[in-house]
Amino acid sequence: MSNSVLQVSLSKAKEMEEHYKSFLMPKVPQGGLFSAKIPGCTITAYRSGKVMFQGMNHAEEAGKWGNVLIKKTATVKTKTSGDSLPPAISSMSFIGSDEVGTGDYFGPITVVSAYVRKDQIPLLKELGVKDSKDLNDVQISKIASNLLSVIPYSLLKLPNQKYNQLQQSGMSQGKIKALLHNQALNHLLKKISPEKPEGILIDQFVEAETYFRYLKGQKEICREKVYFSTKGESVHIAVAAASILARYAFVQAFEELSKKAGFTLPKGAGPQVDQAAARLIKAKGESALKEFTKYHFANTQKAMKIAYK
């Protein structure tokens, strides 16, 4: 949804509330001062001093009060599969599902499904929810700590020991991720029952047909109103929220793993990771890699060459 945001003083916010008093809405989002709805625009003011204008006339209405702080972001190109996305998906009550850690040699895969009701969308924007790849770990921690008490979610962490067992049994990483997403979604749907979301959006890592093929044989398969899109965080804020919570859990697990290793482990799968893995081999033995790493990555052989040269 298009929007404009102003940063105002508390006295200005009170002035705005008085101005819109005939249009005030009975429900105010968490952290909000007031919410008003006029033809073509919804205005929501927050205690932080930010005022969000949403709707067809957002820019015109915001312009009456000052210089816009944040304007509508550029369109992001996405790729979808399976059922077509609903036209107004960004303003609907949706579950978003995303995962973190699949490309990291050290650390677990974390998957989160998060439910965002339509009336919570302005609050999440106010909290700074956006693609976790555009946030550092400090920002992730701050936003996630607020989200934990605001939205329902389901978190799954797959330790590397279990990951390696599944991988060595012949299961691909894609299938492992599909199973985790399905499990997280089923957990969350039970948690919010009898309430039902208007849909579910999975940040697409495989085509919809492949995803459901991976789930064949599972007792519970979440199929109803399930959509897939790349760059899902730009399609619905629920995916961005899930991404942030997944990253938060991953960072916490990573810190615990570093403590167990006795030194700070690097993220990713680059040359610095090879050096760290070689150091781990020298300190704890080659068998430790099964606990700390995704053993089938090419980093394993590179680390062994470094450790034993």
Order of alpha helices (4+ residues) and beta strands (2+ residues): beta-alpha-beta-beta-beta-alpha-beta-beta-beta-alpha-alpha-beta-alpha-alpha-beta-alpha-beta-alpha-alpha-alpha-alpha
